[in-house]
């Protein structure tokens, strides 16, 4: 639209120049008729120029309005786009902040876990601390599964030895001692062996250390007449327990010979669950005996109550007989009273007849 308007204006200017040039030429030549004809043509040309100018003005006005409408539309689209972009950016920043918060929380958790792992490593690297760690783990399992009167910790036996835990059973097999100290140094040396030869050497040392520990448990915590005929060696690691049974059958056989059973957290949990069931059954039998005794005493009370009810019934029967006798005496007294009321005082003979002949019985 703008190019067409410019072309129109250029054409009008050219025609105006041509008309001016023609008019000047006609005047210079001095032709009257030609000048008049030329003036008429100039008038026509002026009309066309005015028409072209009007059309150009209208075209410019339409162009202006179209441009304004397009600018408004573009401005609205840009504004809407900016609003949506701002909203999307805000949501993205919010999601980013939430993700960053989660990442920060995860980093703190990882830092805490790293600290715990370091602490656990320090515990396991110290023999005394490692023994305390196993003892705490065993203590938590026992406290979670058994009633308080079914166990003790660090209780001295008759030989002065103190097992880490002592399970008390009223019946067979008897009280069971549990030791929670395990030689993990040899196991660590075996796990960190660099080659096959070092593994063989470390495996022999591990087997010897564990057997020595089994021997000590058997001699310290298996006392005839005081404890059960076997004891338990608690291994606070399922991996070590599985490796012993998979790769060191001689250790398991030696423990069986020395009456020391190797247990892990899972197996000791199963054992404690079975012991709890046995204790519950024993207590149920004990309570059943108490209930039977109470029922027997209650039956004796019922017999005494029945005897007392019989005696009370006899008393009631005697009381009823006494009441009947009282009613008979009352009727007799009433009858004689009526006769006395009918006595005539003016006839002694009649009075003598009306007197009662015998006392009331």
BELUR-V84642 format. One record per helix or strand of 2 or more residues. SS is the DSSP state (H for helix, E for strand). FROM is the first residue (numbers start at 1). TO is the last residue. Records with the same first field share a line. If there is no record, write none. Layout:
# BELUR-V84642
SS->FROM-TO, FROM-TO
This chain:
# BELUR-V84642
H->2-29, 32-125, 127-145, 148-150, 184-191, 196-221, 238-247, 249-257, 265-341, 348-354
E->151-152, 165-167, 176-179, 231-235, 260-264
